[in-house]
Amino acid sequence: MRNIYILLVILVCTSCKKTEVLNPEQAEPGFKQTITAEKLVDLSVKAAGLEKLYNATLYFEKKETQYSAKRDGYTYEYVMKRTKKNIAYRAVASNGTFDYTENGEAVSYGSQNTLLEQKLIFDNNILAIPRIFQNDNSITLELIEQTEVKNIDYRVFQVHYNDQLPSDQMRNVRVYINPSSLLPDYICYSYGDNNRLLWTENTKRHDVDGVIIADSKTYIPLKRTDNHKEMVSYVNTGAIKQTEHVQYSNLKLIPN
């Protein structure tokens, strides 16, 4: 599992030195004249209240499935529960372990369980972007030039991974921070071993005791691409197709 989950101390990412210098007239509220990718992440984490997630349990539902995400610093336990056709499914992913049962009976670990573990971790991690990219010594962050998406000039950072593990399903990640709200409006990435870029748009936002959790829509380009500039062009011209709409319900945050 990536170091962000298993380290017991905070390791500050200092590798990225690329800096964008803003003209004072162009600086949005919350931005200083000089900003780094790391500072951009820090500002977004603060705006979304995401630090609270790391000393609490978040409960939520989506697609008739119940989830809980318990975190204590970098220790985590993600649980997924669902009942379908009188079968109760339960999956639990924690630091270095994974358990899956059907009606209380353990199911031996195989390729299907690997995919389920990856999906469970991904479903939880997507809620904590950009927090997941903060203080991780296995990545570097690069500030990208301002990019216009639907008539807004976004601050953008790219995530470069120093290694890849089977549980790390996000690849080639680029996050688009709204300069007014400081929240991520869009996340562009590839999933698993597929190089095709996906585009996720955060839509309705829920305020859960000061933590901002966003519903989202995911799109694929009508023409396959692994190039971020092409992907933005497709988004701006509508050359994309929606594949998923995630809506959260029954959100509850319980401090540890």
Disulfide bonds with the S-S distance in Angstrom:
none
